[in-house]
Amino acid sequence: MPAKERRRGGGRHPAAAAMELTTNLGPETVPDEFWGEDTSAVARALLSSAVQCFARKGFHATTTRDITAVVGLSPGSLYVHFSSKEAVLFHIARTGHERALAALTAQHDDGDTRRHLRRLVAGHVSWHARHHTVARVCQYELAALEPAHFGEVLELRQQFSAVVQTAVERGAREGVFDVPDIDRTVRAILSLGIDLVRWYRLDGADSPEALGESYAELAARMLGAPSPG
């Protein structure tokens, strides 16, 4: 889920971005299995509550009371499971990036570069649509992470870019893609799939899969390789 990386002080304040996005929150719920088997039931509930709170109010405007109230716990109970509110955000950001990266790398490569690139884009877009609230937090609240945590997430984002860049470079070598600038094209393709977290709703007109296929066609056209017909 990488876009152009920003650190503290860059762009708008995360809370301002979150306020702009509040009206676009859809009826997404985070399934328990999203957080992994090693995460306790209470920790999962706290993480899911934090996702909604961070997405609606922004990290800095969210209090521990906001997070714990949703699951009927006292504010201090959060510290039984996480060392700080920032640690909650880090767990969300790391898990979200890991899940999104897994969805990307799971796309089958049958040797047809154009088809593989379309699958990568469709998988990337449909994951972000399906998990748009988690992805929104992962995109707009990273500046609140401590430097070490930010660096760990950044490594995952770089892996993301590398998967798509490898496919585009392969297509350019094979002559099936017409790409004047590979780096800029890869950023544009990935940004398309990320930007939708600002406005997408699961109860809207397009399913995540339909949106993925549509964006895959857009990416193919960017590369000069539209689908036949």
C-alpha positions in Angstrom: 0.0 0.0 0.0 2.8 2.4 -0.7 2.3 5.9 -2.0 4.9 8.6 -1.9 6.5 8.3 1.6 6.0 11.2 4.0 7.4 11.7 7.4 6.5 14.1 10.2 5.6 17.6 9.1 4.7 16.6 5.5 1.2 17.3 4.1 -1.9 17.9 6.1 -2.3 16.9 9.7 -3.5 13.3 9.9 -6.5 14.3 12.0 -7.6 16.8 9.3 -7.4 14.1 6.6 -9.5 11.8 8.8 -12.1 14.4 9.4 -12.5 14.9 5.6 -12.9 11.1 5.2 -15.4 10.6 8.0 -18.5 10.8 5.8 -17.1 8.0 3.5 -16.8 5.4 6.2 -18.7 2.3 5.1 -20.1 -0.7 7.0 -16.8 -2.5 7.1 -16.0 -4.7 10.1 -12.6 -6.2 10.7 -12.9 -10.0 11.0 -11.2 -11.5 14.0 -8.9 -13.7 11.9 -7.4 -10.5 10.3 -5.3 -10.0 13.5 -3.9 -13.5 13.6 -4.2 -16.5 15.9 -1.6 -15.2 18.4 -3.7 -12.1 19.2 -6.1 -12.6 22.2 -9.8 -12.0 21.8 -9.6 -8.8 23.9 -6.7 -7.5 21.9 -8.5 -8.2 18.7 -11.6 -6.2 20.0 -9.4 -3.3 21.0 -7.6 -3.3 17.6 -10.9 -3.3 15.7 -12.2 -0.5 17.8 -9.0 1.5 17.3 -9.4 1.1 13.5 -12.8 2.7 13.6 -11.7 5.4 16.0 -8.5 6.3 14.1 -10.3 6.4 10.8 -13.0 8.7 12.1 -11.1 11.0 14.4 -7.4 10.6 13.6 -4.8 9.1 15.8 -4.0 12.2 17.8 -7.7 13.1 18.5 -8.5 9.5 19.6 -8.2 8.8 23.4 -7.6 5.4 25.0 -11.1 5.9 26.5 -12.6 6.2 23.0 -11.0 2.8 22.1 -11.9 0.9 25.2 -15.4 2.3 25.6 -16.5 0.5 22.5 -15.7 -2.9 24.0 -16.9 -2.0 27.5 -13.5 -1.7 29.2 -11.8 0.9 31.3 -9.2 3.2 29.6 -6.4 1.6 31.7 -7.2 -1.9 30.4 -5.7 -1.0 27.0 -2.2 -1.1 28.7 -2.7 -4.7 29.7 -2.5 -5.7 26.0 -0.4 -2.8 24.4 2.3 -0.6 25.8 0.8 2.6 24.4 -1.7 4.0 22.0 1.1 4.2 19.4 1.7 0.5 19.8 -1.9 -0.1 18.9 -1.4 1.9 15.7 1.8 0.1 14.9 0.1 -3.3 15.3 -2.7 -2.1 12.9 -0.2 -0.6 10.4 2.1 -3.6 10.4 -0.7 -6.2 10.1 -2.5 -4.2 7.4 0.6 -3.9 5.3 1.5 -7.6 5.8 -2.0 -8.7 4.8 -2.0 -6.4 1.7 1.4 -7.6 0.7 0.3 -11.3 1.0 -2.7 -10.6 -1.2 -0.4 -9.1 -3.8 2.2 -11.8 -3.8 -0.5 -14.5 -3.9 -1.4 -13.6 -7.5 -0.6 -16.4 -9.9 2.1 -15.8 -12.5 1.5 -18.1 -15.5 4.3 -16.6 -17.6 2.1 -14.1 -19.4 3.4 -10.8 -18.2 0.4 -8.7 -19.2 -2.0 -11.1 -17.5 0.2 -11.2 -14.4 0.3 -7.4 -14.1 -3.5 -7.2 -14.4 -3.8 -9.8 -11.7 -1.5 -7.9 -9.5 -3.4 -4.7 -9.9 -6.8 -6.4 -9.5 -5.6 -8.1 -6.3 -4.1 -4.8 -5.0 -7.2 -2.8 -5.6 -9.8 -5.4 -4.4 -7.9 -5.9 -1.1 -7.8 -2.2 -0.4 -11.5 -1.9 -1.3 -12.4 -4.9 0.9 -10.4 -3.5 3.8 -10.7 0.2 3.1 -11.1 1.3 6.7 -7.9 -0.5 7.9 -6.1 0.7 4.8 -7.2 4.3 5.4 -5.6 4.1 8.8 -2.5 2.6 7.3 -2.2 5.4 4.8 -3.2 8.5 6.8 -1.8 7.8 10.3 1.7 6.6 9.7 3.2 10.0 10.7 2.3 9.2 14.3 4.5 6.1 14.4 7.8 6.2 16.3 10.8 6.2 14.0 11.7 2.5 14.5 8.1 1.4 13.9 7.8 3.7 10.8 11.0 2.1 9.4 9.5 -1.4 9.8 6.4 -0.4 8.0 8.4 1.4 5.3 10.3 -1.9 4.5 6.9 -3.6 3.9 5.9 -0.7 1.6 9.1 -1.0 -0.4 8.4 -4.7 -0.9 5.1 -3.8 -2.3 6.6 -1.5 -4.9 9.2 -4.1 -5.8 6.6 -6.7 -6.7 4.9 -4.4 -9.2 8.1 -2.8 -10.4 9.5 -6.3 -11.2 6.4 -7.1 -13.3 6.5 -3.8 -15.2 10.3 -4.1 -15.9 9.8 -7.6 -17.2 7.0 -6.3 -19.5 9.2 -3.5 -20.8 12.1 -5.9 -21.5 9.7 -8.2 -23.4 8.3 -5.3 -25.4 4.7 -5.8 -24.2 4.7 -2.6 -22.2 5.4 0.9 -23.5 6.8 2.6 -20.4 8.7 5.9 -20.7 9.4 6.0 -17.0 9.0 2.8 -15.0 9.4 4.4 -11.5 6.7 7.0 -12.1 4.4 4.5 -13.8 4.7 2.1 -10.8 3.9 4.9 -8.4 0.9 5.9 -10.4 -0.5 2.3 -10.6 -0.1 1.7 -6.9 -1.5 5.1 -6.1 -4.7 4.3 -8.0 -5.3 1.3 -5.8 -4.6 3.3 -2.6 -6.5 6.4 -3.3 -9.9 4.6 -3.3 -9.7 4.2 0.5 -10.7 7.9 0.8 -14.1 7.3 -0.8 -14.9 3.6 -1.3 -17.9 2.0 0.6 -18.8 -1.7 0.6 -22.4 -0.8 0.2 -21.7 1.2 -3.0 -22.3 0.3 -6.6 -19.0 -1.5 -7.2 -17.9 -4.7 -5.5 -14.2 -4.9 -4.6 -13.7 -7.5 -7.3 -15.4 -5.3 -10.0 -13.4 -2.3 -9.0 -10.2 -4.4 -9.2 -10.9 -5.5 -12.7 -11.7 -2.0 -13.8 -8.5 -0.6 -12.3 -6.5 -3.5 -13.9 -7.8 -2.3 -17.3 -6.8 1.3 -16.5 -3.3 0.1 -15.5 -3.0 -1.9 -18.7 -3.9 1.1 -20.7 -1.3 3.1 -18.9 1.2 0.5 -19.9 0.0 0.5 -23.5 -1.4 -3.0 -23.2 -5.2 -2.8 -23.1 -7.2 -6.0 -23.1 -8.2 -7.3 -26.6 -11.4 -5.7 -27.9 
